[in-house]
Amino acid sequence: MTEHDELTGTITQGTGGLWHVLTADGVIHEVSLRGRLKKADVGRRADGAIRRDTAATTRQVVKLAVGDRVRLEQDERGHTLAIAEILPRTSRLARRAPGGARGERVLATNLDQVVVVFAAARPEPHPRMLDRFLVIAEANDLPARVVINKVDLVNADAAAERFADYPRAGYPVHFTSAKQGLGMDALRAVLDGRTSVLTGPSGAGKSSLINALFPGLDLRVGEISESVNKGRHTTVGASLHPLPGAGGGFVVDTPGLREVGMWELPVARLDFCFPEIRARRDQCRFADCRHTVEPACAVRLAVEQGEVSSARYDSYLKLSEELTSEKPSW
């Protein structure tokens, strides 16, 4: 490689300022950001892409994420590769930074879909938390599907009935068992050729699911804490893995999340993040209807008539109250 040669690649993981970049030749390079990029003025376009901006009023350190496409150059000495540019993002999955911290946490970028994985049991699933994951996907303009794993631990009919609200709302739902191999072929087919992020609460079995789907990746798998019936974190940070086979594609494994906060979601846009509410919002008498107490609300009428799940509507009300009461950190 000469001084003027360039490489582009994809961030597969990174910690402590060092990032793994997968290039087209299948080689993974361990690199850091070039000094001038760390100090560059940056802004963020509406689509989430990072851009240089000489007129920026604030200075901030560039925050890379798994899935970012980057351009590599040799450093000033001409020996070591470094990240010289972050290429525009086509999409991103972001949530509010956990633990009361300010700002956002970008989980992954350049995605085709979000796959939300919940366990049918151990740990006990909480549909309201599932709704939060789906709202975050919708708020990031990403299509989502639901995977209910560990169905070997419960009655299959009972599991289907418990999560019946989601196919009614328009979400594809897969019932799987990584342990018994149930539902693997159908799930593998929708991952093939796409870049998918698997997210969900701790202990849902995301890593076990990926290992069952794609033997050889050998992701670390944790156990369930019997004392609290919650999963222990085993995935330290998000990691991107190329999928074997002719179809290609990538899957991003993320740490189990115990706190799921909204980011940059005005309360007036919340109804767009529930497909079954979004489909009826224009039928309301008032254009700015919040679907709570307003007269002639098509959404509340649909709930009363059983066309919209009352449980999903309750989730909408809870999130609306949360977004109304919180001072936006963004």
C-alpha positions as CSV (number, residue, x, y, z in Angstrom):
1,M,0.0,0.0,0.0
2,T,1.5,3.3,-1.0
3,E,1.2,6.6,0.8
4,H,-1.8,7.7,-1.3
5,D,-3.7,4.4,-1.3
6,E,-7.0,4.3,0.6
7,L,-9.2,1.6,2.1
8,T,-12.8,1.7,3.2
9,G,-14.3,-0.7,5.7
10,T,-16.9,-1.2,8.4
11,I,-16.6,-0.9,12.2
12,T,-17.2,-4.3,13.7
13,Q,-16.4,-3.4,17.4
14,G,-14.3,-1.0,19.4
15,T,-13.2,-0.2,22.9
16,G,-10.7,2.2,24.5
17,G,-10.2,4.3,21.3
18,L,-9.2,1.2,19.2
19,W,-11.6,0.1,16.5
20,H,-11.8,-3.1,14.5
21,V,-12.5,-2.3,10.8
22,L,-13.4,-5.1,8.4
23,T,-12.3,-4.3,4.8
24,A,-13.6,-5.9,1.5
25,D,-10.7,-8.4,1.4
26,G,-12.0,-9.9,4.7
27,V,-9.1,-8.5,6.8
28,I,-9.8,-6.9,10.2
29,H,-7.6,-3.9,11.0
30,E,-7.2,-2.6,14.5
31,V,-7.1,1.2,14.1
32,S,-7.6,4.5,15.9
33,L,-9.0,7.9,14.8
34,R,-6.6,10.3,13.1
35,G,-5.8,13.2,15.4
36,R,-7.3,15.8,13.1
37,L,-10.6,13.9,12.9
38,K,-10.8,13.8,16.7
39,K,-10.4,17.6,16.8
40,A,-12.7,18.3,13.8
41,D,-15.8,20.4,14.2
42,V,-18.7,18.1,13.4
43,G,-22.4,18.3,13.1
44,R,-25.1,15.7,12.6
45,R,-27.4,15.8,9.6
46,A,-31.1,14.9,9.9
47,D,-30.4,11.4,8.7
48,G,-27.8,10.9,11.5
49,A,-24.7,11.2,9.2
50,I,-21.7,12.9,10.7
51,R,-20.5,15.9,8.7
52,R,-17.6,18.3,8.8
53,D,-18.9,21.9,9.4
54,T,-16.5,24.8,9.5
55,A,-19.3,27.0,10.7
56,A,-20.2,24.7,13.6
57,T,-20.9,26.6,16.8
58,T,-19.9,23.7,19.0
59,R,-17.0,21.3,19.1
60,Q,-17.4,17.7,20.0
61,V,-15.5,14.5,19.7
62,V,-16.6,12.3,16.9
63,K,-18.5,9.3,18.3
64,L,-18.0,6.2,16.2
65,A,-20.5,3.3,16.3
66,V,-20.5,-0.3,15.2
67,G,-21.7,-0.4,11.6
68,D,-20.1,2.9,10.6
69,R,-18.4,2.9,7.2
70,V,-15.0,4.6,7.4
71,R,-12.1,5.5,5.2
72,L,-8.6,4.5,6.3
73,E,-5.4,6.2,5.5
74,Q,-1.8,5.6,6.6
75,D,-0.7,7.8,9.5
76,E,1.7,10.7,9.2
77,R,4.6,8.3,9.4
78,G,3.3,6.2,6.6
79,H,3.2,2.9,8.5
80,T,0.0,2.5,10.5
81,L,-3.6,2.7,9.2
82,A,-5.9,5.1,10.9
83,I,-9.5,6.3,10.5
84,A,-9.4,9.4,8.3
85,E,-13.2,9.9,7.6
86,I,-16.5,8.6,8.7
87,L,-18.7,8.1,5.7
88,P,-22.4,9.2,5.7
89,R,-24.8,7.0,7.6
90,T,-27.9,5.6,5.9
91,S,-29.6,4.9,9.3
92,R,-28.8,4.6,13.0
93,L,-30.4,3.1,16.1
94,A,-30.1,5.5,19.0
95,R,-31.5,5.7,22.5
96,R,-31.1,8.0,25.5
97,A,-27.8,7.5,27.3
98,P,-28.6,5.3,30.4
99,G,-28.0,6.0,34.0
100,G,-29.1,9.6,33.9
101,A,-26.3,10.6,31.6
102,R,-27.0,13.4,29.1
103,G,-27.1,12.8,25.4
104,E,-27.7,9.8,23.2
105,R,-26.2,6.4,22.8
106,V,-25.9,5.1,19.3
107,L,-26.1,1.3,19.3
108,A,-25.4,0.7,15.7
109,T,-25.6,2.4,12.2
110,N,-26.3,1.6,8.6
111,L,-29.0,-0.9,9.4
112,D,-31.7,-2.5,7.4
113,Q,-33.8,-3.8,10.3
114,V,-34.2,-4.1,14.0
115,V,-34.9,-7.5,15.5
116,V,-36.2,-7.2,19.1
117,V,-35.6,-10.4,21.0
118,F,-37.6,-11.3,24.1
119,A,-37.7,-14.5,26.0
120,A,-41.0,-16.3,26.5
121,A,-39.8,-17.1,30.1
122,R,-36.7,-16.8,32.2
123,P,-36.6,-13.9,32.3
124,E,-40.3,-13.1,32.5
125,P,-41.2,-10.9,29.5
126,H,-42.7,-7.5,30.0
127,P,-44.7,-6.4,26.9
128,R,-44.6,-2.7,27.9
129,M,-40.8,-2.9,27.7
130,L,-41.2,-4.6,24.3
131,D,-43.3,-1.6,23.2
132,R,-40.5,0.8,24.2
133,F,-38.0,-1.1,22.0
134,L,-40.4,-1.0,19.1
135,V,-41.0,2.7,19.6
136,I,-37.3,3.4,19.5
137,A,-37.0,1.5,16.2
138,E,-39.9,3.4,14.7
139,A,-38.5,6.7,15.9
140,N,-35.3,5.9,14.1
141,D,-37.3,5.1,10.9
142,L,-36.2,1.4,11.0
143,P,-38.4,-1.5,10.2
144,A,-38.7,-3.9,13.1
145,R,-39.6,-7.5,13.8
146,V,-40.2,-9.4,17.0
147,V,-38.6,-12.7,18.1
148,I,-40.0,-14.6,21.1
149,N,-37.2,-17.0,22.1
150,K,-37.2,-19.9,24.5
151,V,-40.7,-21.1,23.5
152,D,-39.6,-24.5,24.7
153,L,-40.1,-23.3,28.2
154,V,-43.8,-22.4,27.8
155,N,-47.0,-23.6,26.1
156,A,-46.7,-22.6,22.4
157,D,-50.4,-21.6,22.1
158,A,-50.2,-19.5,25.3
159,A,-47.1,-17.7,24.0
160,A,-48.9,-17.0,20.7
161,E,-51.9,-15.6,22.6
162,R,-49.8,-13.5,24.9
163,F,-48.0,-11.7,22.0
164,A,-51.0,-11.6,19.6
165,D,-51.1,-7.8,19.8
166,Y,-47.9,-7.5,17.7
167,P,-48.9,-9.2,14.5
168,R,-52.2,-7.3,14.8
169,A,-50.2,-4.1,14.9
170,G,-48.3,-5.1,11.8
171,Y,-45.0,-6.5,13.2
172,P,-43.7,-9.9,12.0
173,V,-43.3,-12.2,15.0
174,H,-41.1,-15.2,15.1
175,F,-41.4,-17.9,17.8
176,T,-38.1,-19.6,18.3
177,S,-36.1,-21.9,20.5
178,A,-32.3,-21.7,20.2
179,K,-32.0,-24.8,22.3
180,Q,-34.3,-27.0,20.2
181,G,-33.8,-25.3,16.9
182,L,-37.4,-24.2,16.5
183,G,-38.1,-21.4,14.0
184,M,-34.5,-21.1,12.9
185,D,-35.0,-21.5,9.1
186,A,-37.7,-18.8,8.9
187,L,-35.6,-16.4,11.0
188,R,-32.4,-17.1,9.1
189,A,-34.2,-16.3,5.8
190,V,-35.1,-12.8,6.9
191,L,-31.6,-12.1,8.2
192,D,-29.9,-13.3,5.0
193,G,-28.5,-10.5,2.9
194,R,-29.4,-7.7,5.3
195,T,-27.7,-5.8,8.1
196,S,-29.7,-6.5,11.2
197,V,-29.3,-5.5,14.8
198,L,-30.5,-7.9,17.5
199,T,-31.5,-6.0,20.6
200,G,-33.6,-6.7,23.7
201,P,-33.4,-7.2,27.5
202,S,-30.6,-9.2,29.2
203,G,-31.2,-12.9,29.2
204,A,-33.4,-13.1,26.2
205,G,-30.9,-15.4,24.5
206,K,-29.7,-13.1,21.6
207,S,-26.2,-14.6,21.6
208,S,-27.5,-18.2,21.8
209,L,-29.9,-17.4,19.0
210,I,-27.1,-16.1,16.7
211,N,-24.9,-19.1,17.6
212,A,-27.8,-21.5,16.7
213,L,-28.5,-19.6,13.4
214,F,-24.8,-19.3,12.4
215,P,-22.6,-22.0,14.0
216,G,-19.0,-20.9,14.2
217,L,-19.6,-17.4,15.4
218,D,-19.2,-18.7,19.0
219,L,-20.6,-15.7,20.8
220,R,-20.3,-15.7,24.5
221,V,-23.5,-16.9,26.3
222,G,-24.5,-16.1,29.8
223,E,-26.7,-17.8,32.4
224,I,-29.8,-16.5,34.1
225,S,-29.5,-15.2,37.7
226,E,-32.0,-17.4,39.6
227,S,-32.2,-14.8,42.4
228,V,-33.6,-12.0,40.3
229,N,-34.7,-13.9,37.2
230,K,-32.7,-11.5,35.0
231,G,-30.0,-12.1,32.5
232,R,-26.4,-11.3,33.3
233,H,-24.7,-9.0,30.7
234,T,-22.4,-11.1,28.5
235,T,-22.0,-8.9,25.5
236,V,-19.9,-6.0,26.7
237,G,-20.4,-3.8,23.6
238,A,-22.1,-4.1,20.3
239,S,-20.3,-6.3,17.7
240,L,-20.9,-6.8,14.0
241,H,-20.5,-10.2,12.5
242,P,-20.5,-11.1,8.8
243,L,-23.0,-13.8,8.0
244,P,-21.8,-17.0,6.2
245,G,-23.4,-18.1,3.0
246,A,-23.9,-16.8,-0.5
247,G,-26.5,-14.2,0.6
248,G,-24.1,-12.4,2.9
249,G,-25.3,-9.7,5.3
250,F,-24.3,-8.8,8.8
251,V,-25.8,-9.2,12.3
252,V,-25.1,-6.8,15.2
253,D,-25.2,-8.4,18.6
254,T,-25.8,-5.8,21.3
255,P,-25.6,-5.8,25.1
256,G,-28.8,-6.7,27.0
257,L,-30.6,-3.5,27.9
258,R,-32.3,-2.9,31.3
259,E,-33.1,0.8,30.7
260,V,-34.7,1.9,27.4
261,G,-35.0,5.7,27.1
262,M,-36.4,7.7,24.2
263,W,-34.1,10.2,22.4
264,E,-35.2,13.1,20.3
265,L,-38.8,12.0,20.3
266,P,-41.3,14.9,20.7
267,V,-44.5,13.8,22.3
268,A,-46.4,15.0,19.2
269,R,-44.6,12.4,17.1
270,L,-45.3,9.5,19.5
271,D,-48.4,8.4,17.7
272,F,-46.4,7.9,14.5
273,C,-44.4,5.2,16.4
274,F,-47.4,2.9,17.0
275,P,-48.4,1.6,13.5
276,E,-52.0,0.8,14.5
277,I,-52.4,4.4,15.9
278,R,-50.6,5.9,13.0
279,A,-53.1,4.3,10.6
280,R,-56.0,6.1,12.4
281,R,-54.6,9.4,13.5
282,D,-55.8,11.2,10.4
283,Q,-59.3,10.1,11.1
284,C,-59.5,12.1,14.3
285,R,-61.5,15.4,14.4
286,F,-58.5,17.4,15.4
287,A,-55.2,17.4,13.6
288,D,-53.2,17.8,16.8
289,C,-55.2,15.1,18.6
290,R,-53.1,13.4,21.4
291,H,-55.7,10.5,21.6
292,T,-56.2,11.0,25.4
293,V,-59.4,13.0,26.1
294,E,-60.2,14.8,22.8
295,P,-63.7,14.3,21.4
296,A,-64.2,12.3,18.2
297,C,-60.8,10.6,18.5
298,A,-60.6,7.7,16.0
299,V,-57.9,6.0,18.1
300,R,-59.9,5.8,21.3
301,L,-62.9,4.6,19.3
302,A,-60.8,1.8,17.8
303,V,-59.7,0.8,21.3
304,E,-63.3,0.7,22.5
305,Q,-64.3,-1.4,19.5
306,G,-61.3,-3.8,20.1
307,E,-59.6,-2.9,16.8
308,V,-56.6,-1.5,18.7
309,S,-55.1,-3.4,21.6
310,S,-55.9,-1.8,25.0
311,A,-52.6,-2.9,26.3
312,R,-50.7,-1.2,23.4
313,Y,-52.8,1.9,23.9
314,D,-51.9,1.9,27.6
315,S,-48.2,1.8,26.6
316,Y,-48.8,4.7,24.4
317,L,-50.4,6.7,27.2
318,K,-47.6,5.8,29.6
319,L,-44.9,6.9,27.1
320,S,-46.9,10.1,26.3
321,E,-47.0,11.0,30.0
322,E,-43.3,10.3,30.3
323,L,-42.4,12.4,27.3
324,T,-44.7,15.2,28.5
325,S,-43.3,15.4,32.0
326,E,-39.6,15.1,31.1
327,K,-37.5,18.1,30.1
328,P,-35.9,17.1,26.8
329,S,-32.1,16.7,27.3
330,W,-31.7,17.2,23.5
